[in-house]
Amino acid sequence: MTDPHAHRPAGAPAAPHALSPAALLGAAGALAFLTAATVITSRIHLGAFNVVLALSIAGLKATLVALYFMHLRYEGRFQAVVFATAIFFAVLLVGFVVFDTTQYQADIRAAVPAAR
């Protein structure tokens, strides 16, 4: 396993990247705002755009958590690209599953009363 701080000279202490309370509280406030936005937008009927909007907000919240609470903001660009790619594909996969499910929603609703 490689040392994540291999770029440092031998014996040099690791430079901490502690965030200020203001930055942490700002990120927490943004997460609270985005959670409220998720709840509000879930009550508005936007058709198929509801899924797109909900997944976009979820992806943004995951990005905020990784950047500030997991300190990804202070890592190299490679880790940021890997994270962004993972979030993109996770949102894409969930989006395809949800859109596929909505194609058969009428069939599912018609079959449920018959099964009871």
C-alpha positions as CSV (number, residue, x, y, z in Angstrom):
1,M,0.0,0.0,0.0
2,T,1.3,3.4,-0.8
3,D,1.6,6.3,1.6
4,P,-0.9,9.1,0.7
5,H,1.6,11.6,1.9
6,A,4.5,10.3,-0.1
7,H,5.1,13.7,-1.7
8,R,6.3,15.0,1.6
9,P,9.9,14.9,2.6
10,A,10.8,12.1,5.0
11,G,10.2,13.0,8.6
12,A,8.1,16.1,7.8
13,P,4.8,16.3,9.7
14,A,1.6,16.1,7.8
15,A,0.0,19.5,7.2
16,P,-3.5,19.4,8.6
17,H,-6.3,20.9,6.6
18,A,-8.8,21.6,9.4
19,L,-11.8,23.5,8.3
20,S,-13.0,26.6,10.1
21,P,-16.2,26.4,12.0
22,A,-17.7,28.9,9.6
23,A,-17.0,26.6,6.6
24,L,-18.4,23.6,8.4
25,L,-21.5,25.5,9.5
26,G,-21.9,26.9,6.0
27,A,-21.8,23.4,4.5
28,A,-24.2,22.1,7.1
29,G,-26.6,25.0,6.3
30,A,-26.4,24.3,2.6
31,L,-27.2,20.7,3.3
32,A,-30.2,21.7,5.4
33,F,-31.4,24.1,2.7
34,L,-31.0,21.4,0.0
35,T,-32.9,18.9,2.2
36,A,-35.7,21.5,2.5
37,A,-35.6,22.0,-1.3
38,T,-35.9,18.3,-1.8
39,V,-39.0,18.1,0.4
40,I,-40.6,21.2,-1.2
41,T,-39.9,20.0,-4.8
42,S,-41.3,16.5,-3.9
43,R,-44.7,18.1,-3.3
44,I,-44.7,19.9,-6.7
45,H,-45.8,17.9,-9.7
46,L,-43.3,18.4,-12.5
47,G,-43.8,15.1,-14.3
48,A,-40.7,13.2,-15.3
49,F,-38.6,16.3,-14.3
50,N,-39.3,15.4,-10.6
51,V,-36.8,12.5,-10.8
52,V,-34.2,14.7,-12.6
53,L,-34.5,17.4,-10.0
54,A,-34.4,15.0,-7.0
55,L,-31.4,13.2,-8.3
56,S,-29.6,16.5,-9.1
57,I,-30.2,17.7,-5.5
58,A,-29.0,14.4,-4.1
59,G,-25.9,14.5,-6.2
60,L,-25.2,18.0,-5.0
61,K,-25.7,17.0,-1.4
62,A,-23.3,14.1,-1.8
63,T,-20.7,16.4,-3.4
64,L,-21.0,18.8,-0.4
65,V,-20.5,16.0,2.1
66,A,-17.5,14.7,0.3
67,L,-15.9,18.1,-0.3
68,Y,-16.2,19.5,3.2
69,F,-16.8,16.6,5.7
70,M,-14.6,14.1,4.0
71,H,-12.0,16.7,3.1
72,L,-11.9,15.8,-0.6
73,R,-11.6,19.5,-1.3
74,Y,-7.9,19.3,-0.2
75,E,-7.0,16.2,-2.1
76,G,-5.5,16.0,-5.6
77,R,-7.5,16.4,-8.8
78,F,-7.4,12.7,-9.5
79,Q,-9.5,11.9,-6.4
80,A,-11.9,14.7,-7.3
81,V,-12.4,13.3,-10.8
82,V,-12.9,9.8,-9.5
83,F,-15.5,11.1,-7.0
84,A,-17.3,13.2,-9.6
85,T,-17.4,10.2,-12.0
86,A,-18.7,7.9,-9.3
87,I,-21.5,10.4,-8.4
88,F,-22.4,10.9,-12.1
89,F,-22.7,7.2,-12.8
90,A,-24.6,6.5,-9.5
91,V,-27.1,9.2,-10.4
92,L,-27.3,8.0,-14.0
93,L,-27.9,4.4,-12.8
94,V,-30.6,5.4,-10.4
95,G,-32.2,7.6,-13.0
96,F,-32.4,4.8,-15.5
97,V,-34.0,2.5,-13.0
98,V,-36.6,5.1,-11.9
99,F,-37.4,6.1,-15.5
100,D,-37.7,2.4,-16.4
101,T,-40.0,1.8,-13.5
102,T,-42.3,4.7,-14.5
103,Q,-42.8,3.1,-17.9
104,Y,-44.6,0.2,-16.2
105,Q,-46.4,2.1,-13.4
106,A,-49.8,1.9,-15.0
107,D,-49.4,-1.9,-15.4
108,I,-48.3,-2.2,-11.7
109,R,-51.2,-0.2,-10.4
110,A,-53.7,-2.2,-12.5
111,A,-52.3,-5.5,-11.1
112,V,-52.2,-4.6,-7.4
113,P,-56.0,-4.5,-6.7
114,A,-56.3,-7.9,-8.6
115,A,-53.7,-9.5,-6.3
116,R,-55.5,-8.6,-3.1
